[in-house]
Amino acid sequence: MLPTTGILILTWIVTYLRWKKHTAFFVLLAIWGLFIFLIGLFWFAEPYFRPMILTQKDIIGNYVIDKDKFPGKQADWQYDNFKFTITENDELIFKSRIYDNVWKSDTVKISYSTGYYDLDKEEYCNRKIRVHSDSTSHHIIKDNPTLYRQSFGRFYYVFKSEKFGNVFFKRGEWTD
């Protein structure tokens, strides 16, 4: 930016002295105006593109299979057969379909990692859930999930399953 400014100032001086024209000066103003506009735009838009800050209230709710991660028959089948709810009582209620409208529920206790204390929200943020399951629990919820935060208020959990590999859950309501 500085070398271009120097060249344009020299060009403006030469053209003004020879032909009394300000063209180079207006080009210089346009370039600097565009530069300042873009810096301001990025400064104002940057908070919207940061990963969301999760609180415990954000985590509590219903979760369904995220069919957008790997769309296809497998994701559709998983969506139809698995869902879970995180309750305010620090429980994860995992439901798996046995047949038609018959669901099996596994309830396991969860705890939250500490995360960090946000002074603006006056609570701990970006807390991750830790599943306290045993060998009788469903294979999807045997291990702790990985939390992925995205911009624009989105996040999802990935559970490692010995049968399916990675299983992606997003917050949402289940529909038939």
N, C-alpha and C positions, 0 to 999 in steps of 0.2 A: 504494500500500500504506500509506504514512504517513497520508494524509488519512483513509482508512477506519479505521485504528487510532485516530486522534484522535477521530473521531466515535463509535466504539464505546466508547472509554474514558469519554467524556462521558455516553453513554447508560447505561453500566453504573453510573456514579456516581449519576445521577439516579434510575434504577430501584431501586438499592440503598437510597438514602435514603428514597424514597417507599414502596416495597413490599417491601423486603428480599429482592429477587430477583437472581440472578447470571446470568440468561440472556444478557445482552450480553457478559459476561465469557467465557462458554463459546463463544459465536460467535466472539469475538476469538481465543480459543485455537485453535479449529478452522481459522480462516482462516490464522493464522500456522503452524499445524502442516502444513496443506496446502501452503503456500508453501515451507516448509523441505523437505518431502518431495519436491516437484517439482524444486527446485534440486539436491538430492542425487541424484535419479534422472537428471537431465540430466548431472550431473557424472560419474557412474559410466558412463553409456551413451555418452557422447560419443566415446571412443576407438574404439568399434565402428563408428561412422558416418564416420570419417575415411577418405579414400582410402588404399589399401594402400601400403606402402613396398616397392618392388621392389628386389631384389638381382639380380646377374647369374645366380645359381642359379635364381631364379624365372623368368627369361626363357628359359633353355635348355629346349627341349622341342618337342613337336609342336603344330601349330596347324591348325585347321580353320575353314571358313566359319561365321560366327555367323549361324544362320538366324533367330535371335530378333529381330535388328535390323529387318529388312524381310522378314517371312515371305512365302512365295509360290513360284511356279514358278521364278522367276529365282534365288532363294536356294537352292532345292533343287538346281537345275542346277549352280550354282557349287559347292555342297557336294560334289556327286558328281564334280566335275572339277578342283578345286584344293585343295591342301594344302601345307604346308611344315614344315620342321624347322629349328630353330636348334641347332647343335651346340656342343660345348665347344671346338672348334677354330676358333671365330669364323667359321663358314660358315652360310649360309642355303641349304638345299636345297629349291628350289621344284619341286613336282611338278604337272604338268598331264596330264590324261587325253587320250590320242590316240583310242583306241577300246577298248571292253570292258575288259580287264585290262592294257592296254599304257599305261604312263606315261612321259612325257618328263620328265627331271630337268634343271633349271638350277641350278648351284651358283655362288653369288656370295659373295665375302668381305664380312664386316660388321665394323664397329667399334662401340664404345660411346661415347656422350658421357660426360663426366666425372660428371655428376650432383652429388651432395654427399656428404661423408663423414659417416657416422652413427657416433658414438662408442659407442652401445650395441651395434650390430652389428659394429663394427670393420671396416667396408668401405664402398665407395661405393654409394649407393642411388639409385633412380629414374634409372638409366642408360637412355638411349634408344638403339635400334640405328640405325646409319647403313649403308645398303646401298651397296656399291661395285659397281654393275652397269654394263654397257656397252650399246650399242645392240642387241646380239644377244640380250640377256636378254628374258624374257617381259614384256609390257606392264604387268602388275600390279606387278612388282618393280623397275620402272625408277627410281622415286622413293623417297625415305625415307618410311617410314610414320609416322603420328601415333599416339602412345601415349595411351590414355585409362585412367586408374586409377579404380576404383570402390571402394566400401566392401565389407566382408566378403570381402576377399581376391580380388576379381575385377579383371581388366583386359582390354583388347583393343586390337588394332592396326587402323588404317584405312589402306589403301593407295589411292592415287589412280590409277585406271586410265583411260586414254584411251578405252577401249571401254565399260567398265561404270560409270564414275563411281567412287563410293566402294565399296570392297570390305572387308568387316569380317571379321577373323580373331580367334578366341579360342583359348586354350590348351585342348587336348583331344585325344582319340584319335579317329581316323577310323574309321567303321564303314560297311559296305556298306548 
